[in-house]
Amino acid sequence: MELTAIVVFAVVAFGIFFFVVKRVLRMAIRLALVGAILFALLAGAVAWWWYA
């Protein structure tokens, strides 16, 4: 009885952990993409201003 409770708890905890990690990773990837786009725009604006 105790063992099954531990196994069920472990499976539920792993599921919650996996769900949270998946959401955080998706958010981090989106932030990295937005940051890269903003950096490219900024670099382009600076280069255009520098060579104008």
Biopython code that builds the backbone (N, CA, C, O; Angstrom):
import numpy as np
from Bio.PDB.StructureBuilder import StructureBuilder

atoms = [
    (1, "MET", "N", (0.833, -1.203, 0.000)),
    (1, "MET", "CA", (0.000, 0.000, 0.000)),
    (1, "MET", "C", (0.871, 1.258, 0.000)),
    (1, "MET", "O", (0.621, 2.197, -0.756)),
    (2, "GLU", "N", (1.883, 1.264, 0.847)),
    (2, "GLU", "CA", (2.759, 2.424, 0.918)),
    (2, "GLU", "C", (3.532, 2.613, -0.394)),
    (2, "GLU", "O", (3.718, 3.732, -0.872)),
    (3, "LEU", "N", (3.972, 1.496, -0.954)),
    (3, "LEU", "CA", (4.749, 1.549, -2.194)),
    (3, "LEU", "C", (3.911, 2.111, -3.336)),
    (3, "LEU", "O", (4.393, 2.942, -4.106)),
    (4, "THR", "N", (2.660, 1.666, -3.454)),
    (4, "THR", "CA", (1.809, 2.175, -4.539)),
    (4, "THR", "C", (1.560, 3.673, -4.374)),
    (4, "THR", "O", (1.524, 4.406, -5.363)),
    (5, "ALA", "N", (1.388, 4.130, -3.142)),
    (5, "ALA", "CA", (1.183, 5.561, -2.904)),
    (5, "ALA", "C", (2.420, 6.347, -3.333)),
    (5, "ALA", "O", (2.303, 7.413, -3.936)),
    (6, "ILE", "N", (3.595, 5.824, -3.025)),
    (6, "ILE", "CA", (4.846, 6.494, -3.406)),
    (6, "ILE", "C", (4.972, 6.539, -4.927)),
    (6, "ILE", "O", (5.360, 7.561, -5.494)),
    (7, "VAL", "N", (4.641, 5.419, -5.590)),
    (7, "VAL", "CA", (4.737, 5.361, -7.055)),
    (7, "VAL", "C", (3.758, 6.346, -7.692)),
    (7, "VAL", "O", (4.121, 7.070, -8.619)),
    (8, "VAL", "N", (2.516, 6.374, -7.198)),
    (8, "VAL", "CA", (1.516, 7.300, -7.746)),
    (8, "VAL", "C", (1.964, 8.746, -7.538)),
    (8, "VAL", "O", (1.857, 9.571, -8.445)),
    (9, "PHE", "N", (2.460, 9.045, -6.349)),
    (9, "PHE", "CA", (2.938, 10.398, -6.063)),
    (9, "PHE", "C", (4.096, 10.772, -6.992)),
    (9, "PHE", "O", (4.150, 11.891, -7.502)),
    (10, "ALA", "N", (5.024, 9.829, -7.209)),
    (10, "ALA", "CA", (6.175, 10.095, -8.071)),
    (10, "ALA", "C", (5.721, 10.363, -9.505)),
    (10, "ALA", "O", (6.233, 11.272, -10.159)),
    (11, "VAL", "N", (4.758, 9.573, -9.995)),
    (11, "VAL", "CA", (4.274, 9.754, -11.370)),
    (11, "VAL", "C", (3.581, 11.109, -11.516)),
    (11, "VAL", "O", (3.800, 11.818, -12.498)),
    (12, "VAL", "N", (2.746, 11.466, -10.539)),
    (12, "VAL", "CA", (2.045, 12.756, -10.590)),
    (12, "VAL", "C", (3.045, 13.911, -10.521)),
    (12, "VAL", "O", (2.937, 14.876, -11.277)),
    (13, "ALA", "N", (4.014, 13.810, -9.616)),
    (13, "ALA", "CA", (5.017, 14.867, -9.481)),
    (13, "ALA", "C", (5.834, 15.011, -10.762)),
    (13, "ALA", "O", (6.128, 16.127, -11.189)),
    (14, "PHE", "N", (6.202, 13.880, -11.379)),
    (14, "PHE", "CA", (6.967, 13.929, -12.629)),
    (14, "PHE", "C", (6.138, 14.563, -13.737)),
    (14, "PHE", "O", (6.656, 15.343, -14.538)),
    (15, "GLY", "N", (4.839, 14.227, -13.784)),
    (15, "GLY", "CA", (3.966, 14.818, -14.798)),
    (15, "GLY", "C", (3.868, 16.325, -14.653)),
    (15, "GLY", "O", (3.953, 17.054, -15.641)),
    (16, "ILE", "N", (3.691, 16.798, -13.423)),
    (16, "ILE", "CA", (3.611, 18.246, -13.173)),
    (16, "ILE", "C", (4.938, 18.913, -13.529)),
    (16, "ILE", "O", (4.958, 19.964, -14.170)),
    (17, "PHE", "N", (6.044, 18.299, -13.112)),
    (17, "PHE", "CA", (7.372, 18.834, -13.396)),
    (17, "PHE", "C", (7.612, 18.934, -14.905)),
    (17, "PHE", "O", (8.108, 19.947, -15.397)),
    (18, "PHE", "N", (7.248, 17.854, -15.641)),
    (18, "PHE", "CA", (7.441, 17.832, -17.093)),
    (18, "PHE", "C", (6.600, 18.918, -17.757)),
    (18, "PHE", "O", (7.069, 19.599, -18.669)),
    (19, "PHE", "N", (5.339, 19.082, -17.293)),
    (19, "PHE", "CA", (4.450, 20.103, -17.845)),
    (19, "PHE", "C", (5.037, 21.501, -17.645)),
    (19, "PHE", "O", (5.035, 22.317, -18.566)),
    (20, "VAL", "N", (5.540, 21.772, -16.436)),
    (20, "VAL", "CA", (6.112, 23.086, -16.132)),
    (20, "VAL", "C", (7.367, 23.330, -16.967)),
    (20, "VAL", "O", (7.545, 24.413, -17.524)),
    (21, "VAL", "N", (8.240, 22.315, -17.053)),
    (21, "VAL", "CA", (9.483, 22.464, -17.822)),
    (21, "VAL", "C", (9.169, 22.730, -19.291)),
    (21, "VAL", "O", (9.818, 23.561, -19.928)),
    (22, "LYS", "N", (8.164, 22.018, -19.834)),
    (22, "LYS", "CA", (7.795, 22.203, -21.234)),
    (22, "LYS", "C", (7.316, 23.637, -21.475)),
    (22, "LYS", "O", (7.686, 24.256, -22.472)),
    (23, "ARG", "N", (6.492, 24.164, -20.561)),
    (23, "ARG", "CA", (5.994, 25.537, -20.721)),
    (23, "ARG", "C", (7.131, 26.550, -20.599)),
    (23, "ARG", "O", (7.192, 27.509, -21.368)),
    (24, "VAL", "N", (8.032, 26.339, -19.634)),
    (24, "VAL", "CA", (9.148, 27.273, -19.437)),
    (24, "VAL", "C", (10.070, 27.260, -20.651)),
    (24, "VAL", "O", (10.540, 28.311, -21.087)),
    (25, "LEU", "N", (10.330, 26.067, -21.200)),
    (25, "LEU", "CA", (11.181, 25.974, -22.385)),
    (25, "LEU", "C", (10.549, 26.706, -23.561)),
    (25, "LEU", "O", (11.230, 27.426, -24.291)),
    (26, "ARG", "N", (9.231, 26.517, -23.743)),
    (26, "ARG", "CA", (8.554, 27.188, -24.854)),
    (26, "ARG", "C", (8.657, 28.701, -24.693)),
    (26, "ARG", "O", (8.899, 29.418, -25.664)),
    (27, "MET", "N", (8.471, 29.187, -23.457)),
    (27, "MET", "CA", (8.565, 30.620, -23.191)),
    (27, "MET", "C", (9.992, 31.122, -23.443)),
    (27, "MET", "O", (10.185, 32.195, -24.016)),
    (28, "ALA", "N", (10.988, 30.340, -23.013)),
    (28, "ALA", "CA", (12.384, 30.747, -23.201)),
    (28, "ALA", "C", (12.737, 30.809, -24.682)),
    (28, "ALA", "O", (13.448, 31.715, -25.117)),
    (29, "ILE", "N", (12.237, 29.837, -25.462)),
    (29, "ILE", "CA", (12.513, 29.843, -26.903)),
    (29, "ILE", "C", (11.874, 31.067, -27.553)),
    (29, "ILE", "O", (12.481, 31.714, -28.406)),
    (30, "ARG", "N", (10.629, 31.383, -27.138)),
    (30, "ARG", "CA", (9.954, 32.557, -27.697)),
    (30, "ARG", "C", (10.713, 33.830, -27.338)),
    (30, "ARG", "O", (10.877, 34.715, -28.177)),
    (31, "LEU", "N", (11.177, 33.923, -26.088)),
    (31, "LEU", "CA", (11.937, 35.103, -25.662)),
    (31, "LEU", "C", (13.237, 35.225, -26.452)),
    (31, "LEU", "O", (13.627, 36.326, -26.843)),
    (32, "ALA", "N", (13.908, 34.096, -26.688)),
    (32, "ALA", "CA", (15.160, 34.118, -27.439)),
    (32, "ALA", "C", (14.914, 34.572, -28.878)),
    (32, "ALA", "O", (15.699, 35.343, -29.430)),
    (33, "LEU", "N", (13.818, 34.089, -29.490)),
    (33, "LEU", "CA", (13.500, 34.495, -30.862)),
    (33, "LEU", "C", (13.207, 35.993, -30.929)),
    (33, "LEU", "O", (13.711, 36.690, -31.810)),
    (34, "VAL", "N", (12.391, 36.484, -29.993)),
    (34, "VAL", "CA", (12.066, 37.916, -29.977)),
    (34, "VAL", "C", (13.331, 38.742, -29.746)),
    (34, "VAL", "O", (13.525, 39.776, -30.385)),
    (35, "GLY", "N", (14.186, 38.286, -28.837)),
    (35, "GLY", "CA", (15.426, 38.993, -28.575)),
    (35, "GLY", "C", (16.339, 39.031, -29.794)),
    (35, "GLY", "O", (16.957, 40.055, -30.084)),
    (36, "ALA", "N", (16.419, 37.906, -30.508)),
    (36, "ALA", "CA", (17.261, 37.856, -31.704)),
    (36, "ALA", "C", (16.725, 38.795, -32.780)),
    (36, "ALA", "O", (17.500, 39.479, -33.448)),
    (37, "ILE", "N", (15.400, 38.831, -32.952)),
    (37, "ILE", "CA", (14.810, 39.721, -33.959)),
    (37, "ILE", "C", (15.059, 41.184, -33.587)),
    (37, "ILE", "O", (15.430, 41.991, -34.438)),
    (38, "LEU", "N", (14.852, 41.519, -32.310)),
    (38, "LEU", "CA", (15.078, 42.898, -31.870)),
    (38, "LEU", "C", (16.545, 43.289, -32.028)),
    (38, "LEU", "O", (16.851, 44.410, -32.436)),
    (39, "PHE", "N", (17.454, 42.363, -31.704)),
    (39, "PHE", "CA", (18.883, 42.649, -31.847)),
    (39, "PHE", "C", (19.248, 42.870, -33.315)),
    (39, "PHE", "O", (20.032, 43.763, -33.635)),
    (40, "ALA", "N", (18.673, 42.051, -34.209)),
    (40, "ALA", "CA", (18.945, 42.209, -35.639)),
    (40, "ALA", "C", (18.424, 43.558, -36.136)),
    (40, "ALA", "O", (19.095, 44.237, -36.913)),
    (41, "LEU", "N", (17.230, 43.943, -35.689)),
    (41, "LEU", "CA", (16.685, 45.246, -36.094)),
    (41, "LEU", "C", (17.560, 46.386, -35.582)),
    (41, "LEU", "O", (17.834, 47.342, -36.307)),
    (42, "LEU", "N", (17.996, 46.279, -34.333)),
    (42, "LEU", "CA", (18.843, 47.319, -33.749)),
    (42, "LEU", "C", (20.178, 47.404, -34.488)),
    (42, "LEU", "O", (20.656, 48.496, -34.793)),
    (43, "ALA", "N", (20.775, 46.247, -34.774)),
    (43, "ALA", "CA", (22.056, 46.227, -35.488)),
    (43, "ALA", "C", (21.889, 46.820, -36.885)),
    (43, "ALA", "O", (22.756, 47.557, -37.355)),
    (44, "GLY", "N", (20.774, 46.499, -37.551)),
    (44, "GLY", "CA", (20.526, 47.061, -38.878)),
    (44, "GLY", "C", (20.360, 48.571, -38.824)),
    (44, "GLY", "O", (20.880, 49.285, -39.681)),
    (45, "ALA", "N", (19.633, 49.065, -37.812)),
    (45, "ALA", "CA", (19.432, 50.509, -37.685)),
    (45, "ALA", "C", (20.752, 51.215, -37.410)),
    (45, "ALA", "O", (21.025, 52.268, -37.985)),
    (46, "VAL", "N", (21.574, 50.641, -36.533)),
    (46, "VAL", "CA", (22.869, 51.246, -36.217)),
    (46, "VAL", "C", (23.774, 51.240, -37.446)),
    (46, "VAL", "O", (24.453, 52.230, -37.720)),
    (47, "ALA", "N", (23.788, 50.130, -38.189)),
    (47, "ALA", "CA", (24.624, 50.057, -39.389)),
    (47, "ALA", "C", (24.141, 51.061, -40.434)),
    (47, "ALA", "O", (24.954, 51.725, -41.079)),
    (48, "TRP", "N", (22.826, 51.175, -40.604)),
    (48, "TRP", "CA", (22.283, 52.126, -41.578)),
    (48, "TRP", "C", (22.648, 53.558, -41.184)),
    (48, "TRP", "O", (23.010, 54.371, -42.034)),
    (49, "TRP", "N", (22.549, 53.861, -39.872)),
    (49, "TRP", "CA", (22.887, 55.198, -39.393)),
    (49, "TRP", "C", (24.387, 55.456, -39.535)),
    (49, "TRP", "O", (24.802, 56.562, -39.882)),
    (50, "TRP", "N", (25.203, 54.418, -39.261)),
    (50, "TRP", "CA", (26.660, 54.562, -39.305)),
    (50, "TRP", "C", (27.138, 54.842, -40.728)),
    (50, "TRP", "O", (28.013, 55.680, -40.944)),
    (51, "TYR", "N", (26.546, 54.123, -41.712)),
    (51, "TYR", "CA", (27.013, 54.251, -43.093)),
    (51, "TYR", "C", (26.247, 55.309, -43.872)),
    (51, "TYR", "O", (26.565, 55.548, -45.037)),
    (52, "ALA", "N", (25.249, 55.950, -43.274)),
    (52, "ALA", "CA", (24.464, 56.952, -43.994)),
    (52, "ALA", "C", (25.262, 58.256, -44.127)),
    (52, "ALA", "O", (24.770, 59.225, -44.706)),
]
sb = StructureBuilder()
sb.init_structure("model")
sb.init_model(0)
sb.init_chain("A")
sb.init_seg("    ")
for serial, (resi, resn, name, xyz) in enumerate(atoms, 1):
    if name == "N":
        sb.init_residue(resn, " ", resi, " ")
    sb.init_atom(name, np.array(xyz, "f"), 0.0, 1.0, " ", f" {name:<3s}", serial, name[0])
structure = sb.get_structure()
